[in-house]
């Protein structure tokens, strides 16, 4: 198995560096070549590549298999694990498999509801949710299974993170959920798409101020005014300001303008939190250019 050629994501977190991660979707099918080609240019630009686990309940290759493929190519993955599709037996099996395959970073998610995806008649599982999944990972890391029985063939050494949405309307609910994930063992937090950076600043000042666990702000490449309106209409919790929609609508090259906006948001995030998670659905090739616009230098090997 190929060794990773840059410092690990865990080491970057512990060092206090400003963290850069990017999202890549596993393929829909058995050919991973396009995913590999999209991920390779990110190797010296991001600390880890985040692989989705049936995002929006839409069918894709297993995030575990996709993460293992990236490890073979010397690219450090963050493997999303959603509770939607597996019971605790299947979750433990996959987590132990991740350990054996050299995958260390796990993003513990509850998972999007089946009814919003492309297989709405599939049977959802939700035996656990994200907090209990984090607790389960902590048990495995301590050498015990969900029933507190010892793992006879070695404990795991997984580095678990969790999702957070600073733009939730319920401030008390956001704080309660964040604190429960911290208590359950989350070592880093990845946010949903951030459109309101004042809200992010409030979250950092009022809720996350007392933790040393990094918060990665979700930066989304908005490709056009139409794309922005779509996100506002169909993605819960997203409220892209009219000023950004107008700016995209008036731009001679909306995609280039969207890249500039994403770069500006990365610079804002540098003043507020400890990292960014970049989402550029189907245009992962643009991530290095966005980072250049944000004056983010390539990572030191």
Buried (B, 14 or more C-beta within 10 A) or exposed (E): EEEBEBBBBBEBBEEEBBBBBBBBBBBEEEEBEEBBEBBBEBBBBBBBBBBBBBBEBBEBBBBBBBBBBBBBBBBBBBBBBBBBBBEBEEBBEBBBBBBEBBBBBBBBBBBBEBEEBEEEEBEBBBBBBBBBBBBBBBBBBEEBBBEEEEBEEEBBEBBBBBBBBBBBEEBEEBBEBBEBBBEBBBBBBBBBBBBBBEBBBBBBEEBBEEEEBBBBBBBBBBBBBEBBBBBBEEBEEBEBEEEBBEBBBEBEEBBEBBBBBBBBBBEBBBEBBBBBBBBBBEBBEBBBBBBBBBEBEEBEE
